[in-house]
């Protein structure tokens, strides 16, 4: 793994990949590099206009790349279902659950869930479950879910999954990222129990400069906070290209273990991909199963195909 970079991505000709939130930042870099190595890449984006522009940009940067956009709003379960039902491929080698929102003021999704929990976790839980039949039909398929080192700020609260009793934006974000890791943990366990070869893994970018950090302050008109985030990105963060490397490693490197967590090698902050520390609560079988059960009830997505 030492020194791993995009030149180490194997040939992906004939493979199909879906990358959520691929119109900018880490998702865009991930989609571009998968396309560069020959994959047919679907950019799953909330804005069709921005997604289509990103797909065109990939084709311009990588002549011969096969990239297309499809609308996916992770904050609307009807949109998630429509995306899964209309995906026009009989195979899916790679699902990258990348899209996310961070530290937003309190709000709810179209289905009434707190926005960060709803988009970052529940939307991806539903999407993965709905796409699971085609993933299972594809030898060696992978599901890579992008979490964050910020998950360490808070465990989930089973009695208040939506952080509604006392909403604090950063705690809610951390809980949603913990949920990403618990989801990966339980998905990997269930795949193993079913005896299938789909690999569920997780990754995080460390501190990478994207528009994720400034979206919350901008939405509230907090200009000082937005300027501070922008300055922090400029001084301390690594590039989106570097931040996408752990995801690309988890998605394409040989021998990636189920339930592994890959991040930057230097203090989880920056550097080449490496195994990353994770909070002990993200490895709790009991917590993962409870979150799974609640998520299935909230989304109506049951993963029946994995019952053994």
C-alpha positions as a Markdown table, in Angstrom:
| # | Residue | x | y | z |
|---|---|---|---|---|
| 1 | Unk | 0.0 | 0.0 | 0.0 |
| 2 | Unk | 3.0 | 2.3 | 0.6 |
| 3 | Unk | 3.1 | 5.1 | -2.0 |
| 4 | Unk | -0.1 | 3.8 | -3.8 |
| 5 | Unk | -1.4 | 6.3 | -6.4 |
| 6 | Unk | -3.7 | 6.5 | -9.4 |
| 7 | Unk | -1.1 | 4.9 | -11.6 |
| 8 | Unk | -1.6 | 1.7 | -9.6 |
| 9 | Unk | -5.3 | 1.4 | -10.5 |
| 10 | Unk | -5.7 | -1.8 | -12.6 |
| 11 | Unk | -7.4 | -1.9 | -16.0 |
| 12 | Unk | -11.2 | -1.5 | -15.5 |
| 13 | Unk | -12.3 | -2.2 | -19.0 |
| 14 | Unk | -15.8 | -3.8 | -19.1 |
| 15 | Unk | -16.6 | -2.7 | -15.5 |
| 16 | Unk | -19.5 | -0.5 | -14.5 |
| 17 | Unk | -19.2 | 1.9 | -11.6 |
| 18 | Unk | -21.7 | 4.2 | -9.9 |
| 19 | Unk | -20.3 | 7.2 | -7.9 |
| 20 | Unk | -22.8 | 9.3 | -5.9 |
| 21 | Unk | -22.1 | 13.0 | -5.6 |
| 22 | Unk | -19.7 | 12.9 | -8.6 |
| 23 | Unk | -20.2 | 16.4 | -10.0 |
| 24 | Unk | -17.5 | 17.9 | -7.8 |
| 25 | Unk | -14.7 | 17.3 | -5.3 |
| 26 | Unk | -13.8 | 13.8 | -4.2 |
| 27 | Unk | -16.6 | 12.3 | -6.2 |
| 28 | Unk | -15.6 | 13.9 | -9.4 |
| 29 | Unk | -11.9 | 12.8 | -9.0 |
| 30 | Unk | -13.1 | 9.3 | -8.2 |
| 31 | Unk | -15.3 | 9.1 | -11.2 |
| 32 | Unk | -12.7 | 10.6 | -13.5 |
| 33 | Unk | -9.9 | 8.2 | -12.4 |
| 34 | Unk | -12.2 | 5.1 | -12.7 |
| 35 | Unk | -13.2 | 6.3 | -16.2 |
| 36 | Unk | -9.5 | 6.9 | -17.0 |
| 37 | Unk | -8.9 | 3.2 | -16.4 |
| 38 | Unk | -11.7 | 2.1 | -18.7 |
| 39 | Unk | -14.8 | 1.8 | -16.5 |
| 40 | Unk | -18.2 | 2.9 | -17.6 |
| 41 | Unk | -19.0 | 5.4 | -14.9 |
| 42 | Unk | -22.4 | 6.7 | -13.9 |
| 43 | Unk | -22.2 | 10.1 | -12.1 |
| 44 | Unk | -25.2 | 9.9 | -9.7 |
| 45 | Unk | -26.0 | 13.6 | -8.9 |
| 46 | Unk | -28.8 | 15.6 | -7.4 |
| 47 | Unk | -28.4 | 18.3 | -10.1 |
| 48 | Unk | -28.7 | 16.8 | -13.6 |
| 49 | Unk | -27.2 | 20.0 | -15.0 |
| 50 | Unk | -24.1 | 19.9 | -12.8 |
| 51 | Unk | -23.8 | 16.2 | -13.3 |
| 52 | Unk | -24.0 | 16.4 | -17.0 |
| 53 | Unk | -21.4 | 19.2 | -17.0 |
| 54 | Unk | -19.1 | 17.0 | -14.9 |
| 55 | Unk | -19.5 | 14.1 | -17.3 |
| 56 | Unk | -18.7 | 16.3 | -20.2 |
| 57 | Unk | -15.6 | 17.6 | -18.3 |
| 58 | Unk | -14.4 | 14.0 | -17.7 |
| 59 | Unk | -14.7 | 13.2 | -21.4 |
| 60 | Unk | -12.8 | 16.3 | -22.2 |
| 61 | Unk | -10.0 | 15.5 | -19.8 |
| 62 | Unk | -9.9 | 11.8 | -20.6 |
| 63 | Unk | -10.5 | 11.2 | -24.3 |
| 64 | Unk | -12.4 | 8.0 | -24.9 |
| 65 | Unk | -13.8 | 8.0 | -21.3 |
| 66 | Unk | -17.3 | 6.6 | -20.9 |
| 67 | Unk | -19.1 | 8.8 | -18.4 |
| 68 | Unk | -22.8 | 9.7 | -18.0 |
| 69 | Unk | -25.0 | 11.4 | -15.5 |
| 70 | Unk | -28.2 | 10.1 | -13.9 |
| 71 | Unk | -30.3 | 12.0 | -11.4 |
| 72 | Unk | -30.1 | 10.8 | -7.8 |
| 73 | Unk | -31.4 | 12.8 | -4.8 |
| 74 | Unk | -30.3 | 10.9 | -1.7 |
| 75 | Unk | -32.6 | 13.1 | 0.4 |
| 76 | Unk | -35.7 | 11.7 | -1.4 |
| 77 | Unk | -36.3 | 8.0 | -1.3 |
| 78 | Unk | -38.6 | 8.1 | -4.3 |
| 79 | Unk | -35.6 | 9.5 | -6.3 |
| 80 | Unk | -33.4 | 6.7 | -4.9 |
| 81 | Unk | -35.9 | 4.1 | -6.0 |
| 82 | Unk | -36.2 | 5.6 | -9.4 |
| 83 | Unk | -32.5 | 5.7 | -9.9 |
| 84 | Unk | -32.1 | 2.0 | -8.9 |
| 85 | Unk | -35.1 | 0.9 | -11.1 |
| 86 | Unk | -33.8 | 2.8 | -14.2 |
| 87 | Unk | -30.1 | 2.0 | -14.0 |
| 88 | Unk | -29.6 | 0.4 | -17.5 |
| 89 | Unk | -26.9 | -2.1 | -16.7 |
| 90 | Unk | -27.1 | -5.8 | -16.0 |
| 91 | Unk | -23.8 | -5.7 | -13.9 |
| 92 | Unk | -22.5 | -3.3 | -11.3 |
| 93 | Unk | -18.9 | -3.8 | -10.3 |
| 94 | Unk | -18.5 | -0.8 | -8.1 |
| 95 | Unk | -20.9 | 1.3 | -6.0 |
| 96 | Unk | -19.1 | 4.3 | -4.4 |
| 97 | Unk | -21.3 | 5.9 | -1.7 |
| 98 | Unk | -19.5 | 9.2 | -1.8 |
| 99 | Unk | -22.1 | 12.0 | -1.6 |
| 100 | Unk | -22.7 | 13.8 | 1.6 |
| 101 | Unk | -23.5 | 17.0 | 3.4 |
| 102 | Unk | -21.7 | 18.5 | 6.4 |
| 103 | Unk | -22.6 | 20.6 | 9.4 |
| 104 | Unk | -25.8 | 22.0 | 7.9 |
| 105 | Unk | -28.4 | 23.9 | 10.0 |
| 106 | Unk | -31.2 | 21.7 | 11.1 |
| 107 | Unk | -33.5 | 20.6 | 8.3 |
| 108 | Unk | -35.3 | 17.5 | 7.0 |
| 109 | Unk | -35.3 | 15.4 | 3.8 |
| 110 | Unk | -38.3 | 14.9 | 1.6 |
| 111 | Unk | -39.2 | 11.9 | 3.8 |
| 112 | Unk | -38.8 | 13.8 | 7.1 |
| 113 | Unk | -35.4 | 12.6 | 8.2 |
| 114 | Unk | -32.8 | 15.0 | 9.7 |
| 115 | Unk | -30.8 | 16.0 | 6.6 |
| 116 | Unk | -27.4 | 14.8 | 7.5 |
| 117 | Unk | -28.5 | 11.4 | 8.8 |
| 118 | Unk | -31.0 | 11.1 | 5.9 |
| 119 | Unk | -28.6 | 12.0 | 3.1 |
| 120 | Unk | -25.3 | 10.6 | 4.4 |
| 121 | Unk | -26.6 | 7.3 | 5.8 |
| 122 | Unk | -30.3 | 6.5 | 5.0 |
| 123 | Unk | -30.1 | 7.5 | 1.4 |
| 124 | Unk | -27.0 | 5.3 | 0.8 |
| 125 | Unk | -28.5 | 2.5 | 2.9 |
| 126 | Unk | -31.5 | 2.4 | 0.6 |
| 127 | Unk | -29.5 | 2.8 | -2.6 |
| 128 | Unk | -27.2 | -0.1 | -1.7 |
| 129 | Unk | -30.1 | -2.3 | -0.8 |
| 130 | Unk | -32.0 | -1.6 | -4.0 |
| 131 | Unk | -28.9 | -2.1 | -6.2 |
| 132 | Unk | -27.8 | -5.3 | -4.3 |
| 133 | Unk | -29.3 | -7.8 | -6.7 |
| 134 | Unk | -27.2 | -6.5 | -9.6 |
| 135 | Unk | -24.1 | -6.2 | -7.3 |
| 136 | Unk | -24.6 | -9.9 | -6.3 |
| 137 | Unk | -24.9 | -10.8 | -9.9 |
| 138 | Unk | -21.5 | -9.3 | -10.7 |
| 139 | Unk | -18.4 | -11.3 | -9.7 |
| 140 | Unk | -16.1 | -9.4 | -7.4 |
| 141 | Unk | -18.3 | -6.4 | -6.9 |
| 142 | Unk | -17.5 | -3.8 | -4.2 |
| 143 | Unk | -19.4 | -1.3 | -2.2 |
| 144 | Unk | -17.2 | 1.5 | -0.9 |
| 145 | Unk | -18.8 | 4.0 | 1.6 |
| 146 | Unk | -17.0 | 7.2 | 2.3 |
| 147 | Unk | -17.0 | 8.1 | 6.0 |
| 148 | Unk | -14.8 | 10.7 | 7.8 |
| 149 | Unk | -12.2 | 11.0 | 10.5 |
| 150 | Unk | -14.9 | 13.3 | 12.1 |
| 151 | Unk | -16.9 | 10.1 | 13.0 |
| 152 | Unk | -14.7 | 10.0 | 16.1 |
| 153 | Unk | -16.6 | 13.0 | 17.6 |
| 154 | Unk | -19.7 | 11.0 | 18.4 |
| 155 | Unk | -21.3 | 7.6 | 18.5 |
| 156 | Unk | -24.9 | 7.4 | 17.3 |
| 157 | Unk | -27.7 | 7.7 | 19.8 |
| 158 | Unk | -30.1 | 4.8 | 19.2 |
| 159 | Unk | -32.9 | 6.7 | 20.9 |
| 160 | Unk | -32.3 | 9.8 | 18.8 |
| 161 | Unk | -31.0 | 8.8 | 15.4 |
| 162 | Unk | -32.0 | 12.1 | 13.9 |
| 163 | Unk | -30.4 | 14.2 | 16.6 |
| 164 | Unk | -33.8 | 15.9 | 17.1 |
| 165 | Unk | -33.7 | 16.2 | 20.9 |
| 166 | Unk | -30.8 | 18.6 | 20.9 |
| 167 | Unk | -29.5 | 19.3 | 17.4 |
| 168 | Unk | -25.8 | 20.2 | 17.1 |
| 169 | Unk | -24.6 | 20.3 | 13.5 |
| 170 | Unk | -21.2 | 18.8 | 14.1 |
| 171 | Unk | -22.5 | 16.1 | 16.4 |
| 172 | Unk | -25.1 | 15.2 | 13.8 |
| 173 | Unk | -22.5 | 15.1 | 11.1 |
| 174 | Unk | -20.2 | 12.8 | 13.2 |
| 175 | Unk | -23.1 | 10.5 | 14.0 |
| 176 | Unk | -23.9 | 10.2 | 10.3 |
| 177 | Unk | -20.3 | 9.3 | 9.6 |
| 178 | Unk | -20.4 | 6.7 | 12.4 |
| 179 | Unk | -23.5 | 5.4 | 10.8 |
| 180 | Unk | -21.6 | 4.9 | 7.5 |
| 181 | Unk | -19.0 | 2.7 | 9.3 |
| 182 | Unk | -21.6 | 0.7 | 11.2 |
| 183 | Unk | -23.5 | 0.2 | 8.0 |
| 184 | Unk | -20.3 | -1.1 | 6.3 |
| 185 | Unk | -19.6 | -3.3 | 9.3 |
| 186 | Unk | -23.0 | -5.0 | 9.2 |
| 187 | Unk | -23.2 | -5.2 | 5.4 |
| 188 | Unk | -19.8 | -7.0 | 5.4 |
| 189 | Unk | -21.1 | -9.4 | 8.1 |
| 190 | Unk | -24.2 | -10.2 | 6.2 |
| 191 | Unk | -22.4 | -10.7 | 2.9 |
| 192 | Unk | -20.0 | -13.0 | 4.6 |
| 193 | Unk | -22.9 | -15.0 | 6.2 |
| 194 | Unk | -24.6 | -15.3 | 2.8 |
| 195 | Unk | -21.4 | -16.7 | 1.3 |
| 196 | Unk | -21.1 | -14.1 | -1.5 |
| 197 | Unk | -18.0 | -12.4 | -2.7 |
| 198 | Unk | -19.2 | -8.8 | -2.7 |
| 199 | Unk | -16.8 | -6.7 | -0.6 |
| 200 | Unk | -18.1 | -3.9 | 1.6 |
| 201 | Unk | -15.4 | -1.5 | 2.7 |
| 202 | Unk | -15.1 | 2.1 | 3.8 |
| 203 | Unk | -12.7 | 5.0 | 3.3 |
| 204 | Unk | -12.1 | 8.6 | 4.3 |
| 205 | Unk | -10.2 | 11.5 | 2.7 |
| 206 | Unk | -8.6 | 13.0 | 5.7 |
| 207 | Unk | -8.7 | 16.7 | 5.4 |
| 208 | Unk | -9.3 | 17.4 | 1.7 |
| 209 | Unk | -10.2 | 20.7 | 0.1 |
| 210 | Unk | -13.7 | 20.5 | -1.3 |
| 211 | Unk | -16.8 | 22.6 | -1.3 |
| 212 | Unk | -18.2 | 20.4 | 1.5 |
| 213 | Unk | -16.7 | 22.5 | 4.3 |
| 214 | Unk | -18.2 | 25.8 | 3.0 |
| 215 | Unk | -21.7 | 24.7 | 2.1 |
| 216 | Unk | -23.1 | 24.9 | 5.6 |
| 217 | Unk | -21.8 | 28.4 | 6.4 |
| 218 | Unk | -22.8 | 29.6 | 2.9 |
| 219 | Unk | -26.4 | 28.2 | 3.3 |
| 220 | Unk | -26.8 | 30.3 | 6.5 |
| 221 | Unk | -25.0 | 33.4 | 5.3 |
| 222 | Unk | -22.3 | 33.0 | 7.9 |
| 223 | Unk | -19.6 | 34.8 | 5.9 |
| 224 | Unk | -16.9 | 34.8 | 8.6 |
| 225 | Unk | -17.2 | 31.0 | 9.1 |
| 226 | Unk | -17.2 | 30.5 | 5.3 |
| 227 | Unk | -14.0 | 32.6 | 5.0 |
| 228 | Unk | -12.4 | 30.6 | 7.8 |
| 229 | Unk | -13.2 | 27.3 | 6.2 |
| 230 | Unk | -11.9 | 28.6 | 2.8 |
| 231 | Unk | -8.7 | 29.7 | 4.5 |
| 232 | Unk | -8.3 | 26.3 | 6.3 |
| 233 | Unk | -8.8 | 24.5 | 3.0 |
| 234 | Unk | -6.1 | 26.6 | 1.4 |
| 235 | Unk | -3.5 | 26.3 | 4.2 |
| 236 | Unk | -4.0 | 22.9 | 5.8 |
| 237 | Unk | -6.0 | 20.6 | 3.4 |
| 238 | Unk | -4.7 | 18.3 | 0.8 |
| 239 | Unk | -6.1 | 18.4 | -2.7 |
| 240 | Unk | -9.3 | 16.6 | -3.8 |
| 241 | Unk | -7.0 | 14.5 | -6.0 |
| 242 | Unk | -5.1 | 13.3 | -2.9 |
| 243 | Unk | -8.2 | 13.0 | -0.8 |
| 244 | Unk | -9.8 | 10.7 | -3.3 |
| 245 | Unk | -6.9 | 8.2 | -3.2 |
| 246 | Unk | -8.2 | 6.2 | -0.2 |
| 247 | Unk | -11.6 | 5.7 | -1.9 |
| 248 | Unk | -9.9 | 4.7 | -5.1 |
| 249 | Unk | -7.7 | 2.3 | -3.3 |
| 250 | Unk | -10.6 | 0.7 | -1.5 |
| 251 | Unk | -12.5 | 0.5 | -4.8 |
| 252 | Unk | -9.8 | -1.0 | -7.0 |
| 253 | Unk | -6.8 | -2.4 | -5.2 |
| 254 | Unk | -6.4 | -6.1 | -5.0 |
| 255 | Unk | -6.9 | -7.8 | -1.7 |
| 256 | Unk | -9.1 | -5.1 | 0.0 |
| 257 | Unk | -10.6 | -6.8 | 3.1 |
| 258 | Unk | -14.3 | -6.6 | 3.9 |
| 259 | Unk | -15.0 | -4.0 | 6.6 |
| 260 | Unk | -11.6 | -2.4 | 6.1 |
| 261 | Unk | -11.3 | 1.4 | 6.6 |
| 262 | Unk | -8.7 | 3.2 | 4.4 |
| 263 | Unk | -7.5 | 6.8 | 4.9 |
| 264 | Unk | -4.4 | 8.9 | 4.5 |
| 265 | Unk | -1.3 | 7.6 | 6.1 |
| 266 | Unk | -0.2 | 10.7 | 8.0 |
| 267 | Unk | -2.2 | 11.0 | 11.2 |
| 268 | Unk | -5.4 | 10.3 | 9.2 |
| 269 | Unk | -4.9 | 13.8 | 7.8 |
| 270 | Unk | -3.0 | 13.5 | 4.5 |
| 271 | Unk | -0.7 | 11.2 | 2.5 |
| 272 | Unk | -0.9 | 7.9 | 0.7 |
| 273 | Unk | -3.7 | 5.4 | 1.5 |
| 274 | Unk | -3.2 | 3.3 | 4.6 |
| 275 | Unk | -5.3 | 1.3 | 7.1 |
| 276 | Unk | -7.0 | 3.9 | 9.2 |
| 277 | Unk | -7.9 | 4.0 | 12.9 |
| 278 | Unk | -11.6 | 3.9 | 13.7 |
| 279 | Unk | -13.5 | 4.4 | 16.9 |
| 280 | Unk | -14.3 | 1.2 | 18.7 |
| 281 | Unk | -18.0 | 1.8 | 18.6 |
| 282 | Unk | -18.0 | 1.4 | 14.8 |
| 283 | Unk | -17.1 | -2.3 | 15.3 |
| 284 | Unk | -20.0 | -3.1 | 17.6 |
| 285 | Unk | -22.0 | -5.9 | 16.2 |
| 286 | Unk | -25.0 | -5.0 | 18.4 |
| 287 | Unk | -25.0 | -1.4 | 17.5 |
| 288 | Unk | -24.6 | -2.2 | 13.8 |
| 289 | Unk | -27.5 | -4.6 | 13.8 |
| 290 | Unk | -29.7 | -2.1 | 15.7 |
| 291 | Unk | -28.9 | 0.6 | 13.2 |
| 292 | Unk | -29.5 | -1.8 | 10.3 |
| 293 | Unk | -33.0 | -2.7 | 11.7 |
| 294 | Unk | -34.0 | 0.9 | 12.2 |
| 295 | Unk | -32.7 | 1.9 | 8.8 |
| 296 | Unk | -34.7 | -0.9 | 7.1 |
| 297 | Unk | -37.8 | 0.2 | 8.9 |
| 298 | Unk | -37.3 | 3.9 | 8.1 |
| 299 | Unk | -36.5 | 3.4 | 4.4 |
| 300 | Unk | -38.6 | 0.3 | 3.6 |
| 301 | Unk | -35.6 | -1.4 | 2.1 |
| 302 | Unk | -35.2 | -4.8 | 3.6 |
| 303 | Unk | -32.2 | -6.5 | 1.9 |
| 304 | Unk | -34.2 | -9.7 | 1.7 |
| 305 | Unk | -31.8 | -11.1 | -0.9 |
| 306 | Unk | -29.2 | -11.5 | 1.9 |
| 307 | Unk | -31.4 | -13.5 | 4.3 |
| 308 | Unk | -29.8 | -16.9 | 5.0 |
